[in-house]
Amino acid sequence: MVVVPPEYVINSTLQVGTIYKFEAPELISTDIPHYFIIVGIEDEDNYLALCTTQLEKKIKHFENYSLDFSGLVYIKPDEQNGLSDDTYVNCHDYYTISKSDLINKCSTSTLSYTGEVSLDHYTQIKTGIIDSHTNDLPEYLLSHPSDEVTTTP
C-alpha cells in the first residue's frame, strides 16, 4: 500500500470549493466528523462552511435565530463532490483553520478529501455568504478557481 504524505494531500487539493471530512472538536464542539467546504483562502488561513445532513435540526436553528433561508444551500450528492447524502451548507457561519492544522489532521487520519462542489453550488454558497447579515467574510476571499481569468501572451 502506498502512503501519500499529508503535505502532498493538502497541497494538491486545497482550493476554494474543496470538501474535506474531518473531526474538529475545537471548531464545532463534537468529535463526530463533519463535511466542510473551503469557501475562502487567505495566506495560511482557510475559511470553511459547515455542512449537515440533518435538515430538520438546521431549519429549527435558522428559525430560532431568525436567519434567512437563502443562507441554507442544498447540495445533491454526486461523483464530483463525493457526498453520499443530501447535504445542506450553512452560509451564515464560517470557521477558520490553518493549512498546518489541515496537514496535522491528515497525518493523524482524522481528515479525508471528499471532492469538490460544482461552480453552480459554489456560486449559491457565495451568494448566501454575501447576503448573510451574520457572516462577515469579505467578498474578495470568495473567489472560485473557475473565476480566475487566464490570459495568454
HELIX and SHEET records of a PDB file:
HELIX    1   1 PRO A    6  THR A   13  1                                   8    
HELIX    2   2 PRO A   25  ILE A   28  1                                   4    
HELIX    3   3 LEU A   55  ASN A   64  1                                  10    
HELIX    4   4 PHE A   69  GLY A   71  5                                   3    
HELIX    5   5 LYS A   99  SER A  107  1                                   9    
HELIX    6   6 LEU A  119  ASP A  131  1                                  13    
HELIX    7   7 GLU A  139  LEU A  141  5                                   3    
HELIX    8   8 PRO A  145  ASP A  147  5                                   3    
SHEET    1   A 6 LEU A  72  ILE A  75  0                                        
SHEET    2   A 6 THR A  87  ASN A  90 -1                                        
SHEET    3   A 6 ASP A  45  THR A  52 -1                                        
SHEET    4   A 6 HIS A  34  GLU A  42 -1                                        
SHEET    5   A 6 THR A  18  PHE A  22 -1                                        
SHEET    6   A 6 LEU A 111  GLU A 116 -1                                        
SHEET    1   B 4 LEU A  72  ILE A  75  0                                        
SHEET    2   B 4 THR A  87  ASN A  90 -1                                        
SHEET    3   B 4 ASP A  45  THR A  52 -1                                        
SHEET    4   B 4 TYR A  95  SER A  98 -1                                        
END                                                                             
